[in-house]
Amino acid sequence: MPGYQSTLVASQVDGTAVTATAEGSLLPGGAKILLPSNYINAIGKRFQIRASGRISNIVTTPGTLTLRFKLGPTATIAVAASQAIQLNAVAKTNVSWILEAFFTVRSVGSGTSATLFTNGTWTSESVVGSPVPASGGPGAAIWTASAPAVGTGFDSSVANQVDLTAQFSLTGNSIQCHTFALEDLTTTP
């Protein structure tokens, strides 16, 4: 039976800026929705997140940024993690970023049986080697540096809270999310 696309949540306010090497949530509280038990119920079900915001990175050795999509009863399971994205050696202050990631359910079940297959892109002038917009535009980093694979297993039979987090390898950088939307690409009537 064909389905339809539906937006499960769209943030209405900015998230808190992540500025330290400790992993922090990019989402405001209202965007951390709780998906009901067994909502992730079919192999092949697809989701998409679209997020955007601003980032600042330090000069010369800015380190890396890792993004994680989390689920679980309290959103503590990193079901998908980006590569450690190398930041631009040129200092950037409050430049835009856009994330688009796609998730396909590869397995469902209790314990750690459920898995998602993920890929996507993170685009920003803060990506290593990116020229300024007037000289060619922002660079992009693919979600995974190597072959994409399924992420950490989780329990799809329980309610799962949603979160998107960020973590820098070095201090002095900052990222904030201004928009976030989670869409179910295969909702069935």
N, C-alpha and C positions, 0 to 999 in steps of 0.2 A: 504494500500500500504506500503510495507516495506521501511524503510528509511536507512540512513547510518550515521555513526559517523563523525563529522567534528570538527576540532579545530577552535574556533572562534578567540582566541587570545592567544599568548604565549609571555611572557615578554622576552625582550632581554638584559635588564640591571637590576641591583639591585634596589629595592625600598629604600626609606629613612628609617633609623632606627627609631622605636618608642621607646622612652625612658622615657616618663612621664606618669602620670595618666590620662592625656587627651587622648581621642581616636584619633588615627592617622591612615592614610592610609599606608598599607604595599606595595602598588603597585606603580611602576613608571608610569608617565603620559601616556606613550604609551600603557599600558595594560588596561587602564580605557576606554575601547571601549564603543561606543554608539550602543546599539541594536536598530534596526529600529522599528518604530511603528508597533504594532501587531506581532512582531517576536515571542513573547511568546503567542501563539495563540491557543493552544489545550490542553485540560485536558489530562494528561498522558505524555506530552512531558517531556523529561528528560535531565538534565544538570549535569556536573561533574566539580569540580575544583580540581586541583592538584597543590600544592604549597610546597615550601621547603625553608629553610633558616637557620639562626643561632639565638640562644637565649642565654642570660646570665641572671642568677637570683641571688639575694642576699641570704645570709645565714640566717638560723634560722626561720625568719618569712617573706618569700618572697611575700606572698599574692597570688593573682590569676591573670589569664590572660583570657580575653574574646575576642573571634574572632567574627566578624560580616561580613556577605555577604550583600552588599547593592546594591539597584537598585533605580530607579527614574530618573527624568530629570537631576538632578545633583547628583545622587548617595547618597541621604540623608536618604533613607528608609531602615532600617535594616530588610530585608525580612527573614533573618535567623541569629540567634545568638547562639553561642555555650554556654555551661554551663560555669560558672566561674571556669576555670581549676586551681586546686590547684597546685602551683609550689613546686619543691623539696626544702626541708629545708637545703639541702647541697648546698653550692654555686656552680654554674656552670658558666663557661666562654666560650662563643662562641661554644656551642654544637649544633648539628644539630637538626632540626625538620622537620617533613613531615606532611602535611595536605592533606587528601583526603575526600571530601564531595560530597554528591549526592543530587540532587534537583529534585523533581517530581512536575509538575504543577498540582495543585488540583482544581484551578478555574481561570478563565480569566475574563477580563472586565475592565470597567472604574472606576474612583474613587479609592476605596480601595477594589475592588471586587476580584482582582487576588491574589492568594496565592501559596506558594511553601511548600511542605513537605520536610524536610531536615534531614539527618543523615550523620554521617561520623566519622572519627577518626583523632586525632592529636597525633602524636608519637614523643617523645623526652626524652632524659635523664633528662630534666628539669621537667617532670611530677613527682608529689609527689611520693616518695617511689621507684623510678626507681634506679636500680643498675647501676654502671658504665658499659659500654659495655663489658669490660673484665670479668665481673661477672654476666652476664645474659642478657645484652642488655637493650635498652630503654623501658620505660613504654608507655602506650597509654591511652588516655582519649577519651571516646565516646563523640560525639558532644553534646548530651543532657544527663543530669544526670537522668532525669525521662523519662516517655514515650514520644517519639517524637511526635511533633504536627506541624500543619501549622504555618508559621510565620506571621509577620505583612503584612496586605494587601497593595497592590500597584496597579497602573493603567497600565495594559498591553497594552492599546490602544495607548499609547504615546511612544516615544523613551525613552529607559531606559539606563542610564550609569551604568557601572559595577564598583564595588570597593570591596576590602577586607580590613577590618580594624582590629586593635588590641587595647586593652586597659588594662592596669595594674591597680590593686587596690592600689598598693604602688609604691613609687618612688625607683629608684636604679636598676631596671630591664631594659633589652633592648632586642628587637626583630627586625630582619631584614629579608626581603623576597629576596631570590636570584633567584627563579624560580616560575613562575605562568602560568597556562594554564587553560582556560575555554573551555570546550568541549560540543557541542550539541550532545547528544547520540541518538537523533531521528530526525535528519534532513530529511525532505522529498524532493524527487527529484522534 
